[in-house]
Amino acid sequence: MMTEPPIDKLIEKAECRYALTCVVAKRARQLIGQEQEYLESTGLKPVSLAAKEIYDGKIVISKD
């Protein structure tokens, strides 16, 4: 269970849970495939890092 960032605050960043899930999964795949060094330097798992980036505002969820 992920406790950081708080799920209830993270859900506010997206229009629905499905959109949030899709964006987190897509970013996690990018981290694994393209930014392995950055991922290793943080010490976080890909999904946790992707969620943190969204929570911090580094990744913005847009409706496209």
C-alpha positions in Angstrom: 0.0 0.0 0.0 1.4 3.4 -1.0 1.3 6.0 1.7 3.4 8.7 0.2 2.1 10.7 -1.6 -1.4 10.5 0.0 -3.8 8.9 -2.4 -6.7 11.2 -1.6 -4.6 14.2 -2.5 -3.2 12.5 -5.6 -6.7 11.7 -7.0 -7.4 15.5 -7.0 -4.7 15.9 -9.7 -6.8 14.0 -12.3 -10.3 14.1 -13.5 -10.9 10.4 -12.6 -9.0 7.5 -11.1 -8.7 5.8 -14.5 -6.8 8.8 -15.9 -4.6 8.9 -12.9 -3.8 5.2 -13.2 -3.0 5.5 -16.9 -0.7 8.4 -16.4 1.1 6.8 -13.5 1.6 3.6 -15.4 2.8 5.4 -18.5 5.3 7.5 -16.6 6.5 4.4 -14.7 7.2 2.6 -18.0 9.1 5.7 -19.2 11.3 5.7 -16.1 12.1 2.0 -16.4 12.9 2.2 -20.1 14.5 5.6 -20.6 15.6 7.1 -17.2 17.0 4.1 -15.4 19.9 6.2 -13.8 17.5 8.8 -12.5 15.2 6.0 -11.1 18.1 4.3 -9.3 19.4 7.6 -7.9 16.1 8.2 -6.1 15.9 4.8 -4.5 12.1 4.7 -5.2 10.1 2.1 -7.2 8.9 3.3 -10.6 5.2 3.6 -9.6 6.1 5.5 -6.4 8.3 7.9 -8.2 5.7 8.5 -11.0 3.1 9.2 -8.3 5.4 11.6 -6.5 6.2 13.5 -9.7 2.5 14.0 -10.3 1.8 15.0 -6.7 4.7 17.5 -6.8 3.4 19.0 -10.1 6.3 17.9 -12.3 3.9 15.9 -14.4 0.5 17.5 -15.3 -2.4 15.4 -16.3 -4.2 16.9 -19.3 -7.3 15.9 -21.1 -6.4 14.9 -24.6 
